């Protein structure tokens, strides 16, 4: 089938860990590749943020990325993209007039708005629209409060996306509960988890001789909600106990621009915290690294830490488990589903440096236990989280949605007859 992926800010060609680039970019790229390997033709539509970027770029055999002009041809923070959605929707509608997809799969709430509005241009013959939220504004507001930079329209529009698409694809059971709270009908929700590239992330070439320090790795965008400061505070607590041979390597950059003579604001904040706790020499900031270098960094670590305030799913723990490296993860969102406590890693309460310090100390003191967690993690991702399995699951959801369109069992609000969401928001 011909599949249109809509990912307005998360370009699958972008480097994860850069501004507004993270798990969604990886997800869209990997799912598209895996669907192409199953014989489908995938086109990913995203917003052009560089005037020199070609309109169409081949991601791999069977997958093209199409850049649509919607607003300035430069980086625009995703929370400021709402005014440009009508232009994005027009670009999608124009493309689909000449190359109608069989199904549309949008990613993130604003992509859902653009996809629904573009599909409405096709009238009653429009393709079904499926949607993956990746993150929900209701959850973001709950944890970030006044620090949430989402546009106020999100509170009203995001539930409408879920209520009007043909199917919402959640990534874990925790997300299903959040979607139901937004009055999204349960019979329009299905689950397909995120996946991991088992060829790229392999359990091979681990260090054969012990080094002086126990190395912990943190991966991802440096924003407060990712909780990297929790890991730094854990180092401070261990140091108070006389344990100073635990080091933390931090990969990623913050969203705020770097200063004229130094790193970005979040990196500076974390570095200042490390200095105040006396652990500066144990913390190393690696900045942004090429995607291809990430597996070796994970394998070279004794543990990977992932302690966000909240996390819709979280790809980093899967990548760590695939490499046979034990995970210390906050028991929030999808992390509590992917990481099996005491089996593939250690789950800790959110925002709890004491629990993280205890987990680091336990893995440091028991290398056999750590190795067992890593081995079990690899088995778990092989059994449940390969992109081949995720793509097969997603394909079945597409097929069921197409069948439901042909043989509806109950009336539904059709996106083609709905007012244009993007224009109504402006």
N, C-alpha and C positions, 0 to 999 in steps of 0.2 A: 504493500500500500504506500501511498504518498503521504508523508507525515510532515506537517508544518509545526516546528517548535518556535515559540515566541518567548524571547528572553530579553526584555527591553534594556536592562542595565548590565546583565551578567553575560558578557561576550565569551563564548567558549574558547576564543583565541587568546584571551587575556591571561596574564600570569597570576595564579592564585597567591593571595597574601598581599597583593597591591590594593590600592584604594578601591573600595566597593567590589573587590574580587575575592571570592572565597569558595565555599562549598557548592554554591549554586552553579558557578562556572564549571567546576569539575563535573558536577552531576549532569548538566546539559550536554557537555562534550562527550562524556563516557556513555551515557544512555544513547545518544545519537549514533555513536560508533557501533555500539552493540546491536542496535536495531538495524543498522545498515548491514552488519554481518549476517543478520537473519533474512536478508533479501529485500529490505524496505529501502525506499528513497527518502532521505530526510533533508529538509531545508530549515536551517535555524535563522530566524529573523531577529536582528538586534539593532540598537540605535547606533548610528555613525557618530563616533567621538573624535575622529581625526579626518580632516579633508583629504589626506593622501591615501587613505585606505581604499582599496578597490571595492566596488559594489558587491562583487561575488568572489568569495575565497573558498577554495576546496579545503575542508578540514581533513578528509580522508576519502577513500573510494566510497561513493554513495552518500556523502554528507557535504553539503555546501553551507557556508555562512553568508547571508545576505545582509548588507548594512543599509539601513533606511535612514534618510535624513529627517530628523524630527528635532527642531531646535538647533542650538549652536553645535557646530561640528567640532566640539571640544568636550572635555570631561565636565559633566554636570552631576553633582551628588544625586544619588537616586531619590532622596527625599525631596528634591526640587524638580522632578521630571513630570509631575502631574500636568502642568500647563501644556506640555508638548505631546501629550497622548493623542489628541485629535489628529495631529500630523502623522504620528506613527500609525494610527488606525487607517488613515487614508492610504498610506504606503502599503500596508498589508492588503487592503481591499483591492488596490490597483494590481498588486502582484497576483492575487488569487483570481482575478478576472481572466487571466491568461494561463494560469497554472493552478487549477483548483485542487487543493489537498483533499485526501479522503478523511483525514482527521486533523484537528488542531490541538496541540498540547501547549498550554501557556504556563509560564513559570513566574511566580511572584504576583502580588495583587494587581499591580499596574499593567503587567503584561496581560492579565486576565481581562481588564477593562478594554485594552486595545484589541484583543482577539475577539471579544464578544461584539464590539462595535463593528469591526471589519466583517465578521461573519454575518451580521445583520444586513449588510449591503447585499448579500446574496439572496435575501428573502427566504422563502420557505425551502429553497434548495440548498441552504448553507450546510457545510460540513459540521459534524458534532464537535463541540469544544470541551476538552478535558483540561483540568487545571491542577497544578501542584503549587501550594502556597510557599513552601520553604520556611517561612516565618509568618507569624500572625501578629497583627498590630495589638490585639487584645492582650496577648501575652507580653509583648514588648512594653506596653503601658503599665502593666502590673508590676514589672520588675524595674523599669527605668523611671517611671513617674515623669517629673518635669524634664528629665534629661532626654526623653523621647523626642527625636527631631522629625518624626513622621508628620506629614501635613494633616491638619484636623479632619479633612474630608475622608481620610482612610477609615475612620471609625464607622462611617455610614456606608462607604462604597465597598469595602472589603467583604462584608457579609453578603452584599448583593452579588458579587462575583460568584461566591460559593453557591448561592441559591439559584443562579441563572445558568451556570454551565451544566452540561449533560452529566459530567462525572467529576468529582473531586478525588484526586489520588493523594491520599495521606501517606506519610513515610513511616509512621509508627502508631501503635494504639493510643499513646498519650495524645497525639494530635487529633485523633478521632473524637476524643472527649471534648477537646477545645472547639472543634468544628460543630459538634452538636449544640454546644452552648451558644453558637452564633445562629441557631435556627436553620442550619443546613440539614436537609433530610438525610436520615441514616441510609436510605436505600440509594442515595446518589454518592455515597462515599465508599471507596475501595482503598486497599493498602498495597503499595509496592515500595519497599525500602530503598534507601540509597545503596550503592554498591561500592566495590573496590576492585581495582585492576590487579588481578592475581599474578599476572606476568611481570608487571612493573614492580609490585611490592611482594618480594619473595623472602622466605626465611633461609637465607644463605649468607655465607661469608661474615659470620659474626666474629667479634674479636676473640682470638684464641688464648690470649694471655691477659690477666687482669691488669688494669691500670691503677694509678694511685687513688683516683676519685670515682665516686659513684655518680654517673652522668644521667641527668634527667633532661628530656627534650620537650619544649613547648612549641607548637606549630599553630599559625593562624594570624589573622589580622589583629593588630594591637589596639583594641578598644576596651574600655573599662569592663564591659559586660563579659568579656572572655575570661576574666578572673586570673590573669597572669600574676597579679599582685598576691594572690593567695599562695601561689607556689613560692614566691620570694619570701613571704612572711613565714612559710614553713621552714625555709632554710634558716631564718633567724631563730626560730624556736629550737631547731636541731643544734645550732651553734651554742645556744644557752645550755644545752645538755652536754656540751663538749664534743659534738659531732660536727666537724668542719670539713669533712671530705666528701660532701655532696655538692655537685656543681649543676647549674641550670643553664642550658643553652636555649636561647629564645630566637625563633625564626619568625619573621614577619615585620610589617611596618604599620604605623598608625594611619588613621584616615586624614588627620590634620596635616597640612603641608609642613615640611621641615623648615626650621628656622634658617636664617641666612648663614649661620656658622655652626649649625649643629643638627641633631636628629629631630624627628617629629615630637609633638607634645607628649604623646603617651609614652614613648620611649624615654623621654626625659623624666617623666613622672616615675616610671618604674626604676630607672637608674637612681633617682634621688631616694626612693624607698630603700633600695638595696644598700645605698651608702649609709642611710640612717640606721639600718639594722646591722651594719658591720659585715655585710656579705658581698660587697662589691666585687671582690676578687673571685667569688664563686659564681658570679652571674656574667654570662657572655651574650651580647646581642649580635646575632648574625645577619640581621636585616633580611631583605628579600633574597631568596635563593631560587635558582632555576628548578622547575618542577622535576626534572630528571635527576636532580641531586638529592631529592627528599628521601627516597628509599634508603640510600646509604647512611644518611644522617639518623634515620630511625633505627637501622640495624646496629649502628655504632653506639646507640644509647642503651643504658641499662633499664630505663623506664620512660614512658611518655606520660605527661601530665595534661589533663584536660578538665579544668575546673571552672566552667562558665557559670554565671548566675542562672541562665536558662539556655537551652539548646534544642531547637526543633528536631534535629536528628544528630548531626555530628559525624563527619567523615573521618576525621583524624583517628579516633579509636579503631575504626576498621582497618585503616592503613597500618597502624601500629600492630594490631593483631595479625595481619597478613604477614608482617615481617618477623613475627615471633617475639615481639617486644611487649612485656606486660604493661598494662594501662592503669593509671590512677585517674579515676574520672568521678566528677560530681554526679550524684544520682538525681539528674534532672532530665526532663524531656525524653528524647530518644536514647540518651546514653544509658539509661536504666534498662533499656531493651536490648541494646547491642552488646553491652559488657555484662557478663555473668559474674557476679561477685564471688570471689574466692575460687573462681574457675578459670576465667580468661583475664581477670584483672581485679582491681580493688575499687569498689564504689565507696564514696565518702559523702557525707552530708554537704549540701551547697554552702559556700562561703565559710568554710571551717578549716582554718590553717592548722589547727591542732590535729585534726584527723588526717590531713595531708602529710604533715610531718611524721605522724605515726606510720602511715603507709610507706613513705620513703624509707624510714628506718627499718621497717619490717623487710622490705625487698632488699635493702642493702645488707642486712644481716643474714639473709637466707637465700643464697643464689640458686639453690636447687628448687625452692618454691617459686622463685621468679621465673626460672626456666620452664617449669611445669605450666605456669600461667601462659607463657608465651607460646608453648607448643599447643595448648588447648585453644588458644586464640586463633592460631592458623587453621586448625580443624574446623572451628566454628565459621569462619568466613568462607572457607571452601564449601561448606555444606549449605550456607544460607545467603551469602552476600556477594557472590561473583556477579559481574555485570551481565554475563550471559544469562544467569538465572533471573536477575532483575528485569532484563529486557524481555525475556519470555513471559514473565508475569505481567509486565506492562502491555505487551502485545495482546495477551488474553483480555485485559481490561478494555483495550481499544476495540477488540472484536465484539465483546459483550455490549459496549456502548453503541456500536454500529447496529447490532441486532435490536437493541432497545429502540433505536431511532426508527427502524423498519417496522417493529411490532411493539408499539408502546402499550404498557399495561395500565397506565393511569395518566390523567392530564398533567401537564407541567407548564411552567412559565417558559415560553420559547424566547431565546435571546434575540431572534430575528424581529419579534414584535415589541421588544423593549425599547424604551427611550435610550438614546446613546449616553452611556454612563460618563464618558470623558467630557462630552460637551455639557452635560447637566452639572458636572462638578465645577465648571468654570464660571 
